[in-house]
Amino acid sequence: MGMVLNPGPPGSQPKTCSPSLAPAEAPPVPSPEAQETAAAPGKENGVDMGAEETGAPAGRRQKSWLLRHFSLLLRRDRQAQKAGQLFSGLLALNVAFLGGAFICSMIFNNVAITLGDVWILLATLKVLSLLWLLYYVAGTARRPHAVLHRDPHAGPIWVRGSLVLFGSCSICLNAFRVGYDVSHSHCKLQLELVFPAIEIIFIGIQTWVLWKHCKDCVQVQTNLTRCGLMLTLATNLLLWVLAITNDSMHREIEAELSALVEKFSGNETAACLCLNATACEVFRRGFLMLYPFSTEYCLVCCAVLFVMWKNVGRRLAPHAGAHAGTPRFHLHGAIFGPLLGLLALVAGVCVFTLFQIAASGPSIGRRYFTLYYAFYVAVLPAMSLACLAGTAIHGLEERELDTLKNPTRSLDVLLLMGAALGQVGIAYFSIVAIVATRPHEPLNRLILAYSLLLILQHVAQNLFIIEGLHRRPLWEAAPEDTREAGPPRRGSLLELGQGLRRASLAYIHSYSHLNWKRRALKEISLFLILCNIMLWMMPAFGTHPEFENGLEKEFYGYRTWFTIVNTGLPLGVFYRMHSVGGLVEVYLGA
């Protein structure tokens, strides 16, 4: 006979159960999802319901307590991260404004604030940045669990290579400057030798630290690390501002050259002349040729330091650093793109060599300016058409857009757009100067066409690269539902091996049989890579016709045009270098 378990409320039937069926009819245990759903109203209303009232196990109350406090800790961590970024950003802003006020005061009133005062301020900032860089390497980075993650997208090889290249050239520049000052030691202060020596030490240590730690996602001493990174970034930014506005060395070299000419003509001048003419000529040539590399180095350092600042406290997924499926750089049968790019590269080297030979003389003939600008007028339309064709092919592709948040890609796009403003700004200033003065002369018409085509090429190339960076690469197309929710089943290793085999065969088939759209994108990318390498080499290593033709310098004045050119040309060199990196990614993803 049955047993009465619960009489229930009045008027209800008593529940009975047979002893033999009791184990089979035990009440089911609710799933964790059901428990969380049942506990949700209690969480929202703030009511802590006991196990006696709800009939649920006591573990549910403990789990909801952990979830609440875990979410609270996450919110506090995000708030602390935002506060640290805000404070370090304000620190960099104040340092940059202080240094900018010193530099502007030196420009507009060089009696009250001299160049020596600016050098003292920058030397102090360099010493403070050096102390922090050394502390980061010896202290912060060596702490337990300091660098648990490394950003695989930060500090690609072309950025670190340019960092070492431009840093080495900047060290050589300061060595030439020291040699120039030593050769004029009879009319210069010995204290001026201290500042280049400090800069050589600063550049050497900073380059080594950034090369080694540019991928770090620091998890300890985050506020101190953010402030140190922002202080170093502000120091590099002020060095760049001083380099693009300080023309004292250039004026001194021009005054010495004119004094030498007057001396040989029989007129005596009071200029400070060099004791060894041969050594001074080497120092002058080296300083003038390597001067753009100093500004370029500061820009690259600012970009790397900003990425490190964004990565402080960042936590990456365990699989974020795996790039086993990323393909290596292969030509894949591309013919026309490399061939046309090599032709443009060889022609550019020939034009560059002829122009440099002409620039080594007392003056540059108009035919060399015509040859230089005519080469650009021939190459820039071909690059623009290739970029527009590549953008149209991107629109015809079936690959999905990558809409996931990617800080490195966002920074790449921002740097690409910002660096393009350098050459575009110079082009617009040249257009205004030509149209307002002598637009009918043949050389000025050629410079006008060059400026317009340069603007068009920058716009078209930015569209092509940005569209390619936002396309999902083929090697990231993973099959859906690949994660196992439960413990591995028998035979799962066999199924996994079969799946990998099918994926490998599909990958090989996909890359050995390129359709016309992917082949065209690879041809266009290779052509643009070689052209951008050539356009990077010409302004980076040679004399700049924008400053030597005299048209804009006469229209705007020496100091104004010097500032415009020294602002735009380093940005233009950085743009070409950054474009090569973006085009390589577009080529690999096609």
Number of C-alpha atoms within 10 A of each C-alpha: 7 9 11 11 10 10 12 10 8 7 7 8 10 13 12 13 13 12 10 8 9 10 9 7 10 8 8 6 10 11 9 10 9 11 16 16 12 15 19 13 11 14 16 8 8 9 10 12 14 13 13 9 7 11 9 17 13 12 10 17 15 11 13 18 13 12 11 12 12 12 11 12 12 11 12 12 13 13 12 14 18 11 13 19 20 13 16 21 19 14 17 21 15 14 20 20 13 13 23 17 13 19 24 15 17 19 16 10 11 12 10 9 16 15 17 13 14 20 19 12 14 21 19 14 20 22 15 15 23 20 12 21 23 14 14 20 14 11 13 21 18 11 14 10 11 18 20 15 21 19 19 15 14 19 23 12 11 13 19 20 13 17 25 19 14 24 25 18 21 26 22 19 24 23 18 23 20 19 18 19 20 19 19 17 16 13 13 13 11 11 8 15 17 12 16 19 15 17 19 19 14 18 22 15 15 20 19 15 14 20 18 13 17 22 21 25 24 25 21 18 16 20 18 15 24 28 22 25 27 27 26 25 25 25 26 26 22 23 21 22 21 22 18 22 19 19 15 10 13 14 13 13 16 12 15 18 15 13 19 19 13 13 12 9 9 9 10 12 13 7 14 15 19 20 13 10 12 10 14 21 15 13 21 18 13 18 22 16 17 21 22 25 23 23 26 23 26 25 22 20 25 20 17 21 23 18 23 24 26 14 24 23 24 16 16 15 7 8 7 13 13 9 11 7 11 13 12 7 10 9 13 13 11 16 13 14 20 21 15 17 24 17 14 20 20 12 15 21 16 12 18 23 14 14 22 18 11 15 18 11 9 7 9 17 13 11 11 19 19 15 17 19 20 17 16 19 20 13 18 21 16 14 23 22 16 24 25 17 16 27 21 13 16 19 10 10 12 8 14 12 13 12 9 8 8 11 14 17 16 14 14 19 19 12 17 24 17 13 23 24 18 22 24 22 19 22 23 16 18 24 21 14 20 20 13 10 13 13 17 10 10 11 19 20 16 19 24 23 17 23 24 17 21 21 20 17 23 22 17 19 24 19 16 24 25 20 17 23 21 17 19 17 20 18 15 11 10 9 9 6 7 8 7 9 7 6 6 9 8 8 9 11 11 10 11 12 12 12 13 12 12 12 14 13 11 12 14 11 11 12 14 11 11 15 10 10 15 19 17 20 26 28 25 25 29 27 26 26 23 21 26 22 17 21 22 20 18 18 18 20 15 17 17 17 16 20 16 14 15 13 17 23 19 11 17 15 12 15 14 13 20 20 17 19 22 23 23 21 24 26 24 25 26 25 24 23 21 21 25 23 19 23 25 18 17 23 25 19 20 24
